[in-house]
Amino acid sequence: MTAPTLLEVTDLRISYRSSRRRGSAPPAVPGVSFTLRAGESLALVGESGSGKSSIARAVLGLLGSRAEVSGAVRLDGTELLSLPDARARRIRGRDIAYVPQDPGGSLDPLRRVIDQVIEPLRHHRIGDPGSHRERALQALAEAGLDEAERLADRWPHELSGGQRQRVLIAAAIVSEPALIIADEPTSALDVTVQRRILDRLQELTSSHGTALLLITHDLAVAADRTDRTIALRRGEIVDEGESRGLLTAPEHPYTRALVEAIPGRSRTLAAIAPPEPADDRAPLLEARGVARTYGTRRDPVHALRPTDLVVRPGDSIGIAGESGSGKTTLARILLGLVAPDAAPGASEADDAAGTVRIGGEPLRTGRRGRAQRRIVQPVFQNPHSSFDPARTVGWSVLEPVRALARVPRAGRSALVARLFEDVGLDPALAARKPDELSGGQLQRVAIARALSIGPQVLVCDEAVSALDVTVQAQILALLSRLQREKGLALVFITHDLAVLRELCRDVLVMRRGEVVESGRTAEVFDAPQHPYTRELIAAIPGAEAELVEV
């Protein structure tokens, strides 16, 4: 027997009034219709600006005062768009629950975990107040939070990102809603944590008969986790169907482009992969026995255990692992942002113990390290926090030049134009502020800034993890092209082995501060030796659909 329709969206149109122009901007959603049955899971897939989050917020009644909305959104026959605010609040959190993207910014830092899970019960007066704590603890356990009783009274900052996301899921399911809307609920998480969170959401919706509306930019995630998928582009439905079928046999060119952008399927990178470098190259960047310990002598935290890394011209080395694996600590040591501890038992005279060398010389800081900083440059994860919001991006691109190079003022405009062209951007964009560019454009600007002083090594720390899959594929192709054309060496830090396989010839897999496996990337993927490496590979979305050869 077919389940009844729970959510019905008919000719939904959304536009936003802009403070910078008169009247309304072009519609974000020019007219969308779809249904969702009780117990069914549906994914809305598309790039940033495709309208998927606007649709979710319309269903939730959270579009804000600048939005102009028309059409119909009905939940179990009740029209939501015309509801008074008080009635809409009663439905939101009780009948419709929301799991947002950012667990760090979605929990109140001044309230304990258990109180935030209890809040929907208290606010909607569900059940006996005396049973609220027990019910909240059960929700935390169902959401997959290990040792729920022990962690319930902690503050949000005392939990990991994955644990905080489980708290948000618990707060969503505690009222036993008819519909859960999950907006990119795992895009900021490691692939193994992502897998566990999505496993839990899938189990909960199947066991409770709850409908799931999943917002994601990743068709592979949609194929693994939902019954049906709708592909959105510029607010319009361009493709829809059974999720696995849409992934393996997409019909619309846009859907095919989304599939092609999934790490592990790109044919662009395969065509421009750099040649195998010679083995007699002198090291550009060398770390020997570097380690880092925090905490106290009685209670040490080994962020990084003694590790070696050698980077030669033309190398592309990926460093993979979950949060807490030590990969970012290693990157910060390589960049001179953190000093390494000495290797255990090493003498002060042994300059290969716990040291970093750049260009054959020990790493120097301050003014003495200016020449070395021209050899190694970073590209960080979040492009939005990498630039001064009050300055133009062209001004920011020249920061390393002003600090480390001697380029006449008269030649700086030409240098900015050439750098923008090198990373595939219109030089006219140099006059804009950061908030006037997209995330993908900003990350290209960040790469241009790193290239401004002609480095020989780029250290990229999660440089594409915050981007849509299509923009991510463009940035990976850009890095691959720059490596081929300029002879750059890359150290690429990531939690996503599928991304790493696109770009890196060699790989180090890290877990709990140490390297557990290393070698040629293809060999590690084809025959992983360590159980943790096998777990990372198995967690790649879409692997079950044979999108990635493992």
C-alpha positions as CSV (number, residue, x, y, z in Angstrom):
1,M,0.0,0.0,0.0
2,T,1.4,3.4,-1.0
3,A,2.0,5.7,1.9
4,P,0.0,8.9,2.0
5,T,1.4,12.2,0.8
6,L,2.9,14.1,3.8
7,L,4.4,17.2,2.1
8,E,3.1,18.9,-1.0
9,V,4.9,21.8,-2.6
10,T,3.0,23.4,-5.5
11,D,4.4,26.2,-7.8
12,L,6.6,27.6,-5.0
13,R,8.1,30.9,-6.0
14,I,10.7,32.7,-3.9
15,S,12.5,36.0,-4.5
16,Y,14.4,38.4,-2.2
17,R,14.2,42.1,-2.0
18,S,17.6,43.7,-2.4
19,S,18.7,46.7,-0.4
20,R,21.1,47.6,-3.3
21,R,18.5,47.9,-6.0
22,R,14.9,48.9,-6.3
23,G,12.3,46.2,-6.5
24,S,12.9,42.5,-6.3
25,A,15.9,40.6,-7.6
26,P,15.4,37.8,-10.1
27,P,13.6,34.9,-8.4
28,A,15.8,32.5,-6.4
29,V,13.1,29.9,-7.0
30,P,10.9,30.6,-10.1
31,G,8.4,27.8,-9.5
32,V,8.9,24.4,-8.0
33,S,6.5,21.5,-7.3
34,F,7.1,18.2,-5.7
35,T,5.6,15.8,-3.1
36,L,7.1,13.7,-0.3
37,R,5.3,10.7,1.2
38,A,5.2,9.6,4.8
39,G,8.3,7.5,5.5
40,E,10.0,8.5,2.2
41,S,13.4,10.2,1.8
42,L,13.9,12.8,-0.8
43,A,17.1,14.7,-1.7
44,L,17.3,18.2,-3.2
45,V,20.6,18.4,-4.9
46,G,22.4,21.4,-6.5
47,E,25.2,23.9,-6.3
48,S,25.2,27.0,-4.2
49,G,22.5,29.3,-5.5
50,S,20.4,26.4,-6.8
51,G,17.6,27.3,-4.4
52,K,17.6,24.1,-2.4
53,S,18.1,25.8,1.0
54,S,15.5,28.5,0.2
55,I,13.0,25.7,-0.5
56,A,13.9,24.1,2.9
57,R,13.5,27.4,4.7
58,A,10.1,28.0,3.0
59,V,8.8,24.7,4.3
60,L,10.2,25.6,7.8
61,G,8.8,29.2,7.7
62,L,12.2,30.7,8.2
63,L,12.8,32.7,5.0
64,G,12.9,36.1,6.7
65,S,11.4,39.5,6.0
66,R,13.2,40.1,2.7
67,A,11.7,37.1,1.1
68,E,8.6,37.3,-1.2
69,V,6.8,33.9,-1.4
70,S,3.9,32.6,-3.4
71,G,2.5,29.2,-4.2
72,A,1.5,26.5,-1.7
73,V,3.3,24.3,0.9
74,R,1.1,21.8,2.6
75,L,2.0,19.5,5.5
76,D,-0.5,16.7,5.9
77,G,-3.1,19.0,4.3
78,T,-2.3,22.1,6.3
79,E,-1.2,25.1,4.3
80,L,2.0,26.4,5.9
81,L,2.8,29.6,4.0
82,S,-0.3,31.5,5.3
83,L,-0.1,30.3,8.9
84,P,0.1,32.9,11.6
85,D,3.5,33.0,13.3
86,A,2.3,31.5,16.5
87,R,0.7,28.5,14.7
88,A,3.8,28.1,12.5
89,R,6.0,27.9,15.6
90,R,3.8,25.1,17.1
91,I,4.4,23.1,13.9
92,R,8.1,23.8,13.6
93,G,10.0,21.7,16.1
94,R,7.0,19.4,16.8
95,D,5.8,18.2,13.4
96,I,8.7,19.4,11.3
97,A,12.3,19.2,12.7
98,Y,15.4,20.8,11.4
99,V,19.0,19.5,11.4
100,P,21.3,22.4,10.3
101,Q,24.7,22.3,8.6
102,D,26.9,23.9,11.3
103,P,26.8,22.1,14.7
104,G,29.2,24.6,16.1
105,G,27.0,27.6,15.5
106,S,23.7,25.9,16.0
107,L,24.0,25.0,19.7
108,D,23.8,27.6,22.5
109,P,27.2,27.6,24.1
110,L,25.7,28.7,27.5
111,R,23.3,25.8,27.8
112,R,24.2,22.2,28.6
113,V,23.6,19.5,26.0
114,I,20.7,17.8,27.7
115,D,18.8,21.1,28.2
116,Q,18.9,21.8,24.4
117,V,17.5,18.4,23.6
118,I,14.7,18.8,26.1
119,E,13.8,22.3,24.8
120,P,11.4,21.0,22.0
121,L,9.5,18.9,24.6
122,R,9.3,21.8,27.0
123,H,8.4,24.4,24.4
124,H,5.7,22.3,22.8
125,R,4.5,20.8,26.1
126,I,5.0,17.3,25.0
127,G,4.7,14.6,27.6
128,D,5.1,14.8,31.4
129,P,7.9,17.3,32.4
130,G,9.2,14.6,34.8
131,S,9.9,12.3,31.9
132,H,11.7,14.9,29.7
133,R,15.2,14.0,30.8
134,E,14.7,10.3,30.3
135,R,13.2,11.0,26.9
136,A,16.0,13.3,25.9
137,L,18.6,10.7,27.0
138,Q,16.9,8.1,24.8
139,A,17.0,10.5,21.9
140,L,20.7,11.1,22.4
141,A,21.3,7.3,22.4
142,E,19.1,6.8,19.3
143,A,21.1,9.6,17.6
144,G,24.2,7.5,18.1
145,L,25.9,9.5,20.9
146,D,27.9,7.0,22.8
147,E,27.7,7.3,26.6
148,A,24.7,9.6,26.4
149,E,24.3,9.7,30.2
150,R,27.9,10.8,30.7
151,L,28.0,13.4,28.0
152,A,24.5,14.9,28.5
153,D,25.5,17.4,31.1
154,R,28.5,18.7,29.2
155,W,28.7,22.0,27.4
156,P,28.7,22.0,23.6
157,H,32.4,23.1,23.4
158,E,33.4,19.9,25.2
159,L,32.1,17.7,22.4
160,S,33.6,17.0,19.0
161,G,31.9,18.1,15.8
162,G,30.4,14.7,15.2
163,Q,29.1,14.5,18.7
164,R,27.5,18.0,18.4
165,Q,25.8,17.0,15.2
166,R,24.4,13.9,17.0
167,V,23.0,16.3,19.6
168,L,21.2,18.3,16.9
169,I,19.7,15.1,15.5
170,A,18.6,14.1,19.0
171,A,16.9,17.5,19.4
172,A,15.2,17.0,16.0
173,I,13.8,13.5,16.8
174,V,12.9,13.9,20.4
175,S,9.5,15.2,19.5
176,E,8.9,12.3,17.0
177,P,8.2,14.7,14.1
178,A,6.5,13.6,10.9
179,L,9.2,15.3,8.8
180,I,12.9,16.0,9.3
181,I,14.7,18.5,7.1
182,A,18.4,18.1,7.1
183,D,20.3,20.9,5.4
184,E,23.9,19.7,4.5
185,P,24.0,18.0,7.9
186,T,27.4,16.4,7.3
187,S,29.3,18.6,4.8
188,A,31.6,20.0,7.5
189,L,32.4,16.5,8.9
190,D,35.0,13.8,8.2
191,V,33.9,11.1,5.8
192,T,33.8,8.4,8.5
193,V,31.8,10.6,10.9
194,Q,29.6,11.6,7.9
195,R,28.9,8.0,7.2
196,R,27.9,7.3,10.8
197,I,25.6,10.4,11.0
198,L,23.9,9.5,7.7
199,D,23.6,5.9,8.8
200,R,21.8,7.1,12.0
201,L,19.4,9.4,10.1
202,Q,18.6,6.6,7.7
203,E,17.9,4.2,10.5
204,L,15.7,6.6,12.4
205,T,13.6,7.5,9.4
206,S,13.0,3.9,8.5
207,S,12.3,2.7,12.1
208,H,10.0,5.7,13.0
209,G,8.3,6.2,9.6
210,T,9.6,9.7,9.5
211,A,10.0,11.5,6.2
212,L,13.4,13.0,5.3
213,L,14.1,16.0,3.1
214,L,17.9,16.0,2.6
215,I,19.6,19.1,1.2
216,T,23.0,18.3,-0.3
217,H,25.3,19.4,-3.1
218,D,26.6,15.8,-3.5
219,L,24.7,13.4,-5.7
220,A,26.7,10.5,-4.3
221,V,25.4,11.2,-0.8
222,A,21.9,11.4,-2.2
223,A,22.2,8.1,-4.0
224,D,23.4,6.3,-0.9
225,R,20.9,7.8,1.5
226,T,17.6,8.7,-0.2
227,D,14.8,7.1,-2.2
228,R,14.3,9.9,-4.7
229,T,16.4,12.9,-5.9
230,I,15.5,16.2,-7.4
231,A,18.3,18.1,-9.2
232,L,18.0,21.9,-9.0
233,R,19.7,24.6,-11.1
234,R,19.0,28.3,-10.6
235,G,15.8,27.4,-8.6
236,E,14.3,25.1,-11.2
237,I,14.0,21.3,-11.3
238,V,16.1,20.0,-14.2
239,D,16.1,16.3,-13.3
240,E,14.4,14.0,-10.9
241,G,14.0,10.3,-10.3
242,E,15.1,7.3,-8.2
243,S,18.3,8.3,-6.5
244,R,20.6,5.5,-7.5
245,G,19.3,5.6,-11.1
246,L,19.8,9.4,-11.3
247,L,23.4,8.9,-10.3
248,T,24.3,6.0,-12.6
249,A,22.3,7.2,-15.6
250,P,21.7,11.0,-15.4
251,E,19.8,12.5,-18.4
252,H,20.1,16.2,-18.0
253,P,23.5,17.8,-18.9
254,Y,23.6,19.6,-15.5
255,T,23.0,16.3,-13.6
256,R,25.8,14.7,-15.7
257,A,28.0,17.6,-14.7
258,L,27.2,17.1,-11.0
259,V,28.1,13.4,-11.4
260,E,31.3,14.1,-13.3
261,A,32.3,16.5,-10.5
262,I,32.2,13.8,-7.8
263,P,35.8,13.0,-6.7
264,G,36.9,9.8,-8.3
265,R,35.0,10.4,-11.5
266,S,36.7,13.4,-13.0
267,R,38.1,12.9,-16.4
268,T,39.5,16.4,-16.5
269,L,42.2,15.7,-13.9
270,A,43.2,12.4,-15.5
271,A,43.9,14.2,-18.7
272,I,46.3,16.7,-17.2
273,A,48.0,14.7,-14.5
274,P,51.6,15.7,-14.0
275,P,54.3,13.4,-15.3
276,E,56.3,11.1,-13.0
277,P,59.2,13.2,-11.5
278,A,62.8,12.0,-11.4
279,D,64.1,10.5,-8.2
280,D,67.3,12.6,-7.9
281,R,65.6,15.8,-6.9
282,A,66.9,17.7,-3.9
283,P,64.3,18.2,-1.1
284,L,62.4,21.5,-1.0
285,L,60.7,20.8,2.3
286,E,61.9,18.2,4.8
287,A,60.5,17.2,8.2
288,R,62.4,14.8,10.4
289,G,61.0,13.4,13.6
290,V,58.6,16.3,14.1
291,A,56.1,15.8,16.9
292,R,53.8,18.0,19.0
293,T,52.4,17.4,22.5
294,Y,49.9,19.6,24.3
295,G,48.5,19.5,27.8
296,T,50.5,18.8,30.9
297,R,53.3,16.4,31.7
298,R,50.9,14.3,33.8
299,D,48.1,14.5,31.2
300,P,49.8,14.9,27.7
301,V,47.9,15.1,24.5
302,H,50.0,13.7,21.6
303,A,48.6,15.8,18.7
304,L,51.5,14.5,16.5
305,R,53.9,11.7,17.1
306,P,57.3,11.7,15.5
307,T,56.7,12.0,11.7
308,D,58.9,12.3,8.6
309,L,58.0,13.9,5.4
310,V,60.1,14.9,2.3
311,V,58.8,17.1,-0.5
312,R,60.7,17.3,-3.7
313,P,60.0,19.4,-6.8
314,G,56.9,18.2,-8.7
315,D,55.7,16.1,-5.8
316,S,52.0,15.9,-5.0
317,I,51.6,14.4,-1.5
318,G,48.3,13.9,0.2
319,I,47.9,13.7,3.9
320,A,44.5,12.1,4.9
321,G,42.8,11.5,8.2
322,E,39.9,12.5,10.4
323,S,39.8,15.5,12.7
324,G,42.3,14.9,15.5
325,S,44.5,12.7,13.3
326,G,47.4,15.2,13.4
327,K,47.3,16.3,9.8
328,T,46.7,20.0,10.4
329,T,49.3,20.0,13.2
330,L,51.8,18.6,10.7
331,A,50.8,21.3,8.2
332,R,51.3,24.1,10.8
333,I,54.7,22.7,11.7
334,L,55.7,22.7,8.0
335,L,54.6,26.3,7.7
336,G,56.5,27.4,10.8
337,L,53.3,28.3,12.6
338,V,53.9,25.8,15.4
339,A,57.3,24.7,16.7
340,P,57.9,20.9,16.8
341,D,58.9,19.0,19.9
342,A,62.2,17.2,19.7
343,A,62.0,13.5,18.9
344,P,62.3,11.3,22.0
345,G,65.9,10.5,22.8
346,A,67.3,12.9,20.3
347,S,70.4,15.0,21.3
348,E,70.5,18.7,20.7
349,A,73.3,18.2,18.2
350,D,71.1,15.9,16.1
351,D,69.6,18.6,13.8
352,A,67.5,15.9,12.0
353,A,65.5,15.3,15.1
354,G,62.3,17.2,15.5
355,T,63.3,19.7,12.8
356,V,62.0,21.2,9.6
357,R,64.3,22.2,6.7
358,I,63.3,24.4,3.8
359,G,65.6,24.6,0.8
360,G,68.2,22.6,2.7
361,E,68.4,25.0,5.6
362,P,66.8,24.7,9.1
363,L,63.4,26.5,9.3
364,R,63.9,30.1,10.5
365,T,61.3,32.5,11.9
366,G,61.0,36.2,11.9
367,R,63.0,38.3,9.5
368,R,65.6,35.6,9.1
369,G,62.9,33.3,7.5
370,R,61.8,35.7,4.8
371,A,63.5,33.8,2.0
372,Q,62.1,30.5,3.2
373,R,58.6,31.8,3.3
374,R,59.0,32.6,-0.4
375,I,59.5,28.9,-1.0
376,V,56.5,27.5,0.9
377,Q,53.1,29.2,0.9
378,P,49.7,28.1,2.4
379,V,46.2,27.8,1.1
380,F,43.7,27.5,4.0
381,Q,40.3,25.9,4.3
382,N,37.8,28.8,4.6
383,P,38.3,31.4,1.9
384,H,35.7,33.7,3.6
385,S,37.8,34.1,6.7
386,S,41.1,34.4,4.8
387,F,40.6,38.0,3.6
388,D,40.2,41.5,5.1
389,P,36.5,42.3,4.5
390,A,37.4,46.0,4.3
391,R,40.0,45.6,1.5
392,T,39.6,44.7,-2.1
393,V,40.8,41.2,-3.0
394,G,43.4,42.6,-5.3
395,W,45.0,44.4,-2.3
396,S,44.9,41.2,-0.3
397,V,46.6,39.2,-3.1
398,L,49.6,41.5,-2.9
399,E,50.1,41.0,0.9
400,P,52.9,38.5,0.5
401,V,54.5,40.7,-2.1
402,R,54.6,43.7,0.2
403,A,56.0,41.6,3.0
404,L,58.5,39.4,1.2
405,A,59.3,40.6,-2.3
406,R,60.6,43.6,-4.1
407,V,58.1,44.5,-6.8
408,P,57.9,48.1,-7.9
409,R,54.6,49.8,-7.2
410,A,54.2,50.5,-11.0
411,G,54.3,46.8,-11.7
412,R,51.9,45.5,-9.1
413,S,48.7,46.1,-11.1
414,A,50.1,44.0,-13.9
415,L,51.1,41.3,-11.4
416,V,47.6,41.1,-10.0
417,A,46.1,40.9,-13.5
418,R,48.5,38.1,-14.4
419,L,47.8,36.2,-11.2
420,F,44.0,36.4,-11.7
421,E,44.4,35.1,-15.2
422,D,46.6,32.3,-13.9
423,V,43.8,31.1,-11.6
424,G,41.1,31.5,-14.2
425,L,39.5,34.8,-13.0
426,D,38.7,38.0,-14.7
427,P,41.3,40.6,-13.5
428,A,38.4,43.1,-13.1
429,L,37.3,41.1,-10.0
430,A,40.4,42.4,-8.2
431,A,38.5,45.6,-7.4
432,R,35.8,43.8,-5.5
433,K,35.5,43.1,-1.8
434,P,35.4,39.5,-0.5
435,D,31.7,39.5,0.1
436,E,31.1,40.3,-3.6
437,L,32.7,37.0,-4.7
438,S,31.5,33.4,-4.4
439,G,33.3,30.8,-2.3
440,G,34.9,29.2,-5.4
441,Q,36.1,32.6,-6.7
442,L,37.5,33.5,-3.2
443,Q,39.4,30.2,-3.1
444,R,40.9,31.0,-6.5
445,V,41.9,34.4,-5.1
446,A,43.5,32.6,-2.1
447,I,45.6,30.5,-4.5
448,A,46.5,33.6,-6.5
449,R,47.8,35.2,-3.3
450,A,49.9,32.1,-2.5
451,L,51.4,32.2,-6.0
452,S,52.2,35.9,-5.9
453,I,55.8,35.4,-4.7
454,G,56.5,32.4,-6.9
455,P,56.6,29.7,-4.3
456,Q,57.9,26.2,-5.0
457,V,55.6,24.4,-2.6
458,L,51.9,24.9,-1.7
459,V,50.6,23.5,1.5
460,C,46.8,23.2,1.1
461,D,44.9,22.5,4.4
462,E,41.4,21.3,3.5
463,A,41.4,23.8,0.6
464,V,38.3,22.4,-1.1
465,S,36.3,20.9,1.8
466,A,34.0,23.9,2.1
467,L,33.1,24.0,-1.6
468,D,30.4,22.5,-3.8
469,V,31.5,19.4,-5.7
470,T,31.5,21.2,-9.1
471,V,33.5,24.2,-7.7
472,Q,35.7,21.6,-5.9
473,A,36.4,19.9,-9.1
474,Q,37.4,23.2,-10.8
475,I,39.8,24.0,-8.0
476,L,41.4,20.6,-8.1
477,A,41.8,20.9,-11.9
478,L,43.3,24.3,-11.3
479,L,45.9,23.0,-8.8
480,S,46.8,20.2,-11.1
481,R,47.3,22.5,-14.1
482,L,49.4,24.9,-12.0
483,Q,51.5,22.0,-10.8
484,R,52.1,20.9,-14.4
485,E,52.8,24.4,-15.8
486,K,54.8,25.9,-12.9
487,G,56.4,22.8,-11.5
488,L,54.8,23.3,-8.1
489,A,55.0,20.7,-5.4
490,L,51.8,20.2,-3.4
491,V,51.2,19.0,0.1
492,F,47.4,18.5,0.2
493,I,45.7,18.0,3.6
494,T,42.3,16.4,3.5
495,H,39.9,14.1,5.3
496,D,38.5,12.9,1.9
497,L,40.4,10.2,0.2
498,A,38.4,10.6,-3.0
499,V,39.5,14.2,-3.3
500,L,43.1,13.1,-2.6
501,R,43.0,10.5,-5.3
502,E,42.1,13.1,-7.8
503,L,45.3,15.1,-7.2
504,C,48.0,13.3,-5.3
505,R,50.6,10.8,-6.5
506,D,51.5,9.8,-2.9
507,V,49.6,9.6,0.3
508,L,50.1,9.5,4.0
509,V,47.2,8.2,6.1
510,M,47.2,9.6,9.7
511,R,45.3,8.4,12.7
512,R,45.6,9.7,16.3
513,G,48.8,11.6,15.6
514,E,50.7,9.0,13.6
515,V,51.1,7.8,10.1
516,V,49.5,4.4,9.8
517,E,49.9,3.8,6.1
518,S,51.8,5.5,3.2
519,G,52.7,4.9,-0.4
520,R,51.6,5.6,-3.9
521,T,48.0,6.7,-3.9
522,A,46.8,4.2,-6.5
523,E,48.5,1.3,-4.6
524,V,47.0,2.3,-1.3
525,F,43.5,2.6,-2.8
526,D,43.8,-0.7,-4.6
527,A,45.2,-2.7,-1.7
528,P,44.9,-0.8,1.6
529,Q,46.8,-2.6,4.3
530,H,45.5,-0.8,7.5
531,P,41.9,-1.3,8.7
532,Y,41.6,2.5,9.2
533,T,42.5,3.1,5.6
534,R,39.9,0.6,4.5
535,E,37.4,2.4,6.7
536,L,38.1,5.7,5.1
537,I,37.8,4.3,1.6
538,A,34.6,2.5,2.4
539,A,33.1,5.8,3.8
540,I,33.5,7.6,0.4
541,P,29.9,8.5,-0.7
542,G,28.8,6.6,-3.8
543,A,31.3,3.8,-3.4
544,E,28.4,1.3,-3.3
545,A,27.3,2.5,-6.6
546,E,30.7,1.7,-8.0
547,L,31.5,5.4,-8.6
548,V,34.9,5.0,-7.1
549,E,37.2,2.1,-7.8
550,V,38.2,0.7,-4.5
